[in-house]
Amino acid sequence: MNWSIFEGLLSGVNKYSTAFGRIWLSLVFIFRVLVYLVTAERVWSDDHKDFDCNTLQPGCSNVCFDEFFPVSHVRLWALQLILVTCPSLLVVMHVAYREVQEKRHREAHGENSGRLYLNPGKKRGGLWWTYVCSLVFKASVDIAFLYVFHSLYPKYILPPVVKCHADPCPNIVDCFISKPSEKNIFTLFMVATAAICILLNLVELIYLVSKRCHECLAARKAQAMYTGHHPHGTTSSCKQDDLLSGDLIFLGSDSHPPLLPDRPRDHVKKTIL
């Protein structure tokens, strides 16, 4: 499998990720994808050929191998890495969609008409939800695959000898797994890196949610202070929503105005995406 395609696509995710997201991406490519490509595929390349059973009954070795290895480790890891990395592409696609919308807006209304997004790559509005959902999905995929591995191979350990009594084996036969110690080392390594990736996803999720809550509380506090300083002023519901949304677009200006303006600004515009 050619993983360079995923490497090229996900390299742009660094621009839109937090520090935790950059660490996660580095961990995935250095300690998971590279280990998978360089060592894991070679270690498991001879698993069927060198799976020996102490019987000459035709078909017994194949049936026992299928019973103990219903799904190959390398194929499960390949599927896991594909599902884990794909949600990050949604973030890149969402940013690209914002950039296209910004370009169309300028073409339709001119360069001096203002901007839809001050920074298309900033995690606000719909992009924030896309990023958060990608974190939840990535953590869920890793957790699900760890559960599947544990269900198929208890404690993630491959024994050197397995007992098999499936048809057409004449009786209980002993089957021997090739290089079980080496396979166990790489299996535990992949499990450990997946667990660290889950931890990084959860930490990043907590960081984003707590940061968002802090911004909302700061906006409410600013609104309360503004209302206290202007007791006779009225604020429309739309302007209140704009103040609390955190995804404010200030047309005709590249810098954010202060939280406590001297007067309401009519050129404030909120975007959902």
Backbone hydrogen bonds, N-H to C=O, Kabsch-Sander energy under -0.5 kcal/mol:
donor,donor_aa,acceptor,acceptor_aa,energy
3,W,1,M,-0.9
5,I,2,N,-0.6
7,E,3,W,-2.0
8,G,4,S,-2.3
9,L,5,I,-2.1
10,L,6,F,-2.7
11,S,7,E,-1.0
12,G,9,L,-0.8
13,V,10,L,-1.3
14,N,11,S,-0.8
15,K,12,G,-0.9
16,Y,13,V,-1.2
17,S,13,V,-0.5
17,S,14,N,-0.8
22,R,18,T,-2.0
23,I,19,A,-2.0
24,W,20,F,-2.4
25,L,21,G,-2.3
26,S,22,R,-2.3
27,L,23,I,-2.5
28,V,24,W,-2.4
29,F,25,L,-2.1
30,I,26,S,-2.6
31,F,27,L,-1.7
32,R,27,L,-0.5
32,R,28,V,-0.9
33,V,28,V,-3.1
34,L,29,F,-1.7
36,Y,32,R,-2.2
37,L,33,V,-2.6
38,V,34,L,-3.0
39,T,35,V,-2.0
40,A,35,V,-2.2
41,E,36,Y,-1.8
43,V,39,T,-2.5
44,W,40,A,-2.1
45,S,42,R,-0.8
47,D,44,W,-1.0
50,D,46,D,-2.4
51,F,48,H,-1.0
52,D,50,D,-1.0
52,D,176,F,-1.4
54,N,174,D,-2.2
55,T,53,C,-2.2
60,C,57,Q,-1.7
63,V,59,G,-2.1
64,C,60,C,-2.5
65,F,61,S,-2.3
66,D,62,N,-2.2
67,E,63,V,-1.9
68,F,64,C,-2.1
69,F,65,F,-3.0
76,L,72,S,-2.0
77,W,73,H,-2.7
78,A,74,V,-2.2
79,L,75,R,-2.3
80,Q,76,L,-2.4
81,L,77,W,-2.7
82,I,78,A,-2.1
83,L,79,L,-2.4
84,V,80,Q,-2.1
85,T,81,L,-2.0
86,C,82,I,-1.8
88,S,85,T,-0.7
89,L,85,T,-0.7
89,L,86,C,-1.3
90,L,86,C,-0.8
90,L,87,P,-0.6
91,V,87,P,-0.9
92,V,88,S,-1.4
93,M,89,L,-2.6
94,H,90,L,-2.4
95,V,91,V,-2.2
96,A,92,V,-2.3
97,Y,93,M,-2.2
98,R,94,H,-2.2
99,E,95,V,-2.3
100,V,96,A,-2.1
101,Q,97,Y,-2.4
102,E,98,R,-2.5
103,K,99,E,-2.2
104,R,100,V,-2.6
105,H,101,Q,-2.3
106,R,102,E,-2.0
107,E,103,K,-2.2
108,A,104,R,-2.2
109,H,105,H,-2.2
110,G,106,R,-2.0
113,S,110,G,-1.2
122,K,119,N,-2.1
124,R,122,K,-1.7
126,G,272,I,-1.9
127,L,124,R,-1.3
129,W,125,G,-1.4
130,T,126,G,-2.3
131,Y,127,L,-2.4
132,V,128,W,-2.4
133,C,129,W,-2.7
134,S,130,T,-1.9
135,L,131,Y,-1.8
136,V,132,V,-2.2
137,F,133,C,-2.5
138,K,134,S,-2.5
139,A,135,L,-2.3
140,S,136,V,-2.3
141,V,137,F,-2.5
142,D,138,K,-2.1
143,I,139,A,-2.2
144,A,140,S,-2.6
145,F,141,V,-2.4
146,L,142,D,-2.2
147,Y,143,I,-2.0
148,V,144,A,-2.2
149,F,145,F,-2.7
150,H,146,L,-2.2
151,S,147,Y,-2.1
152,L,148,V,-2.4
153,Y,149,F,-2.9
156,Y,153,Y,-2.5
157,I,154,P,-1.5
162,V,175,C,-2.5
164,C,173,V,-2.4
169,C,166,A,-2.3
173,V,164,C,-3.1
175,C,162,V,-2.7
176,F,52,D,-3.5
177,I,160,P,-2.0
183,K,179,K,-2.0
184,N,180,P,-2.3
185,I,181,S,-2.0
186,F,182,E,-1.9
187,T,183,K,-2.3
188,L,184,N,-2.6
189,F,185,I,-2.0
190,M,186,F,-2.4
191,V,187,T,-2.3
192,A,188,L,-2.5
193,T,189,F,-2.4
194,A,190,M,-1.9
195,A,191,V,-2.2
196,I,192,A,-2.1
197,C,193,T,-2.2
198,I,194,A,-2.2
199,L,195,A,-2.1
200,L,196,I,-2.5
201,N,197,C,-2.4
202,L,198,I,-2.3
203,V,199,L,-2.5
204,E,200,L,-2.6
205,L,201,N,-2.2
206,I,202,L,-2.5
207,Y,203,V,-2.4
208,L,204,E,-2.5
209,V,205,L,-2.4
210,S,206,I,-2.6
211,K,207,Y,-2.3
212,R,208,L,-2.3
213,C,209,V,-2.6
214,H,210,S,-2.3
215,E,211,K,-2.1
216,C,212,R,-2.3
217,L,213,C,-2.5
218,A,214,H,-2.3
219,A,215,E,-2.3
220,R,216,C,-2.4
221,K,217,L,-2.4
222,A,218,A,-2.3
223,Q,219,A,-2.3
224,A,220,R,-2.6
225,M,221,K,-2.4
226,Y,222,A,-2.4
227,T,223,Q,-2.5
228,G,224,A,-2.1
229,H,225,M,-1.9
230,H,226,Y,-1.3
233,G,230,H,-1.1
240,Q,236,S,-1.8
241,D,237,S,-2.3
242,D,238,C,-2.1
243,L,239,K,-2.0
244,L,240,Q,-1.8
245,S,241,D,-1.3
246,G,242,D,-0.8
249,I,269,K,-2.6
250,F,248,L,-0.5
251,L,249,I,-0.8
251,L,267,H,-1.3
253,S,250,F,-1.5
266,D,264,P,-0.6
268,V,265,R,-0.9
269,K,249,I,-2.4
271,T,247,D,-1.1
